Amino acid sequence: MNETLLVNETAVPAPWIEASDGNTSLELSSKLVEFAINPWDIMLCVSGTIIACENAIVVAIIIYTPALRAPMFMLIGSLATADLLAGMGLILNFVFQYLIPSETISLVTVGFLVASFTASISSLLAITVDRYLSLYNALTYFSERTMFCVHMMLVITWGVSICLGLLPILGWNCLNDPSACSIVKPLTRSNVTLLAISFFVIFMVMLNLYFKICKIVCRHAHQIALQQHFFTTSHYVATKKGVSTLAIILGTFGASWLPFAIYCLVGEHEYPSVYTYATLLPATYNSMINPIIYAFRNQEIQRSIVVLFCGCFQTSVSYRSRSPSDV
């Protein structure tokens, strides 16, 4: 997604290289067009393919399983949809970059990727808020008010994401002023700075919410122990497992996106493109890991996968409505 990522500027030998009359065919056969492909772009395309396949399964299962209509699954569906679009965007970026190089197309693909990854990160924030509310307001969580809040979070998530994705297309780009470019061409430095700061705000909010979730989980475990007059091993294991899960979720998210977000703030467009690739590629891994953390570990989705691919259970299998705190 930098200038090497979007428009490969490697010199490509022309197929009409001059040759002597007697050796024309020999010269043309020995000087075929060298279609240089950046290996980093290949890795991004492979990452996008895996991301698209994983999340397509999650989206299909949520759409075709009527039982998965709880607020939690709507947010997981939003996350999977965003990651699916991000994966498709990485694939399309690779195809357009090498087959149909164009500044207009680069603007569209970059805007598409910005919108998709923004929606993915915002959906993670919405899932975090939903998990916090399911613990903080456990008695009133399954209500129409919760469904309304989820719908509002989805509207805000996708509305903001689409707007940010449209900014480069509507003119906030550096095509006419290369000196204003960031490490991600054709985004301007101010645009990338806005995206990076937004990420840090979301990350801090998620960190705060997960800290509060951890406190609530520990307090509930302590209250149960007091009611039973002792703290059993099972309570300790459950509490430790819950805290560990929260640490893995937040740690994975931070490890994936923090390097790229920091480099967006400190990097310059003159820096070698390898730095951008080296920080961007791990960021895409977050969309690869999200289905494993948020979807494939869920028992209802696991049953639906079995029904979809194996047919081992009847489609009328009963599902127990669960809160996000169970996931």
N, C-alpha and C positions, 0 to 999 in steps of 0.2 A: 504494500500500500504506500510505499514511498515511490520516488521517481523510478527506481528500478523495478518495483513491484507492479506499477501500473502501466508504465510505458517502457518496455525494454529498449534501451538506447544502444545496445550492443550493435556494432556495425555488422551488417549482413552482406556478404559479398554478392554482387549483382550477378544474375544468371547469364547476362549477356556480355561476359568478359571477352575482350577482343582476343582473337587467335589467328594464326596464319591459316591460309586457305587449305593447305594440305593437312593441317592437324586440327581442323575445327571440331570434328566429332570427338577426337581424342581429348582435346582441351575441355570440352563441355562435360565429358564423362568424368574427368578427373577433378573438375572444379565445380562440383554440385553445390547448390545453395546450402550453406551451413546455418541451420536453424538453431542458434544458440539458445538454450533454455536454462534459466537460472535454477540451480538445484533447490534453492530456498522456495521458489515459486512452486516447484513440484511438491515439496513437503507441505506447503500451505494447501495445495489442491488435494493432496491425499488426506490431510486433516479435515478439509471441508467435506470430502466424500464420506468419511467415517461419521462425522457430525451429522450430516444429512440423513444417512441410513439409520443411525441410532434414534434420532429424534422423530423421524418419519414413523417408526414403529410406535413410539409413545403417543404421537398425535392420532394415529389411526386407531389405537386401542381406546383412547379417551373418547374419540368421536363415535365409535361403533359399539361402545359398552354403555348402555343406558344407566347402569348403576353408578357410573363414575360421574356424577353431576353435583357432588358436594363442592362447596367453595374451595376446599383444598385442591381438588382435582382440576378445577377451572384455572387456578393459578399455575399448577404444574403444566397444564395444557398451554397456557400462555408462554411459559418458559420454553417448553419444547418447540412451540411454533416459532418463537424468536430464534432459537438455536438452529432449527431447521432452515430458516431463511438465511441465517448467517453462513451455514454450510453451503447452501446453494449459491450464495454471493461469492464465496471463495472460489467455487468451481467456475462460475461465470466470469469472474475477474481473470482467472487463468486463461480461459478460452478466448475472451475478447482481447486480452493483452497480446496474445501471440497470433491470433487469426484475424482479428478486426481491430487493429490499433487505431484509436480515435480519441481525441480530447473529450468530445461529447460523451462517448461511451464510458470513458474513465470517470467522468463526473457522476454519471448515473450509477456505476458500480460502487464507487466510493460512498455516495449517498445511501445506497442500498445497504452497504455493510455498516455504516454508521448507525442507521436506523435499527438494523437487526441486533447489533451488539448492545446498543443502548436499551432496546426492549428486553434483551436477555438480562442485563444487569438490573434494570428496573424491576423485572419480574422476580428476581432473587430478593430484592428489597420487599416487594409485596408479599412474598412467601414468608419472609422473616416477620413482617408486621402481623400476618395472619396467625403465625405460630404463637406470637406473643399474646395476641388477643384471645386465642383459644385457651391459654393458661390463665391470663389475667381476668378474663370474663368467661370462665368455664361454664357457668350456669346459664348464661344468655347467648352462648356462642352460636348454637343452632337456632337461629331466628332470622326473620326477614331483614332485620337491621344488618346482620352480618352479610347476607347476600347483597344488600344494597352497597355496603362498604367495599365488597369485593368487586362489584361492577364498576364502582367509581375508581378504584385503584387500577382496574384494567383500562378504563377509558383514559385516565391520566397517563398511564404507562405508555400506551400506544400513541396517544395524541402527541405527547412530548417527543417520543422517539421519531415519529414521522416528521415532525417539524424540524428536528435537528438533522435528519437525513436530507431534507429538502434544501437546507441552507446552502450547501455547495452548488446545487443545481440552479438555485435562484440568484447566484452571483457572488456568494461569499467564498471565493476561491482565488488562487494565485496564478491562474493561467495568463493573465495580462501583466502580472507583476511578479516575476520569478524570485525577486529578492524577499518577498513576503511569504514565501513557501515555508512550510514546516517540514518535519521529518516524514510526513505523510502527504505526498503530493497527490492531488492539487489542493489540499486543505491549507488554509492560512495558519500562521502561528497562533493568532488570536483565537481561531476556531478550535484548534487542538488544545490550547490552554483552557478554554471553556469546558471542553469535554473532560480533560484531566481533572480539573477542579471539581466538576460534577461527580466524577467517580470517587474522589476522596471524601466528598460530603456523604455520598451513599454508603461508602465503606465505614465511615465513622458512625453513621446512624445504625447500620447493621451490627457493628461492634457493640454499641451501647445496648441495643435490643437483645442481642444474644447474651450479654452480661446479665441483663435483667431476667432473661429466661433461665439462665443458670441458677440465679438466686432463688427464683420461684420453685424450680425443680428440687433444689436442696432443701428449701423450707418445707415443701410438701412431704419429702421423704422423712424429714425430722418430725413432722406432725404425726405421720403414720407410725413412726417408731415410738413416740410418746403415748399414742393411744394403745399400742400393744405392749408398752412398758419395756421394750428392748429393741435394739436396732439389729435386725437379722442380717445374715449374710446376703440374702436375696435383695434386700433393700439397698445394701451397700453396692452390690454389683449393678443393680438397675440404675442407681444414681450415677455411678462411675461411667456406665455405658452411655447414659444420656449426655453427661458433660463431655465425654470423649467424642461423641457424635457431633456436638456443637463445635468443638475445637477443630474437628476434621473439616466440617463445612466451611467455617470461616477461614481456616488455614489454607484450604485449597483455593478458595476464591482470592484471598490476598496474594498467595504465591503465584497465581496465574496472571493477575492483572496489575499488581503493584509495579513490577519492573517496567512495563510498557508505559504506565501512567506517569511514572517518575521521569522516564526518558522523554516523554512528550513535553515535559516542562523544561528540561535542561538541554535537550538535544537541539542541534541546528541542522538546517537542510544541507549544509556543506559536509556534514559528518558522513563517514562511510555507511552505505546502506546496510551493511551486514549487522550493524548495531540495531537498526530498526527491525530487521528480520529476527534477530536473536531474542528480542523482547516481545515481538508480536506473536511469534509461533507459540510460546507457552500460554499466551492469553487465549488463543483459540482452543487450547486443551481444556479450558474451563467449560466450554460448550460441549466438549466430548465427555467430560466427567459428570456434568449435571444430570443426564438421564440415569446414571448409576446411583447417584446420591439421592435424588428426589423421586425417581419413578420406579426403577427396577427393584429397589429394596422394599417397595410397598407391596403388601400381601395381595390386595385387590388387583393391582396391575399384574402381579405375577400370575394370578389365576387367569386373568384375561389373556395373557400371553400364551398360557397353556391351551386355553380354549381356541385361540386364534390359530396357533400353529400345529397343535397336536390333536385337538378335539377330544382330549381325554376326559373332559368333564362336560356335563350338559350345560347349555347356555343359561339354564334357569338356576344355576348355582347361586345360593344365597350369599349376600354380601353384608357385612356389618359396617354400619356407618362409623367412621373413625374421625377423630379430630387430628389436626396437624401435629399435635404434641405426641401422637402415637407413631409418627413417621420418623 
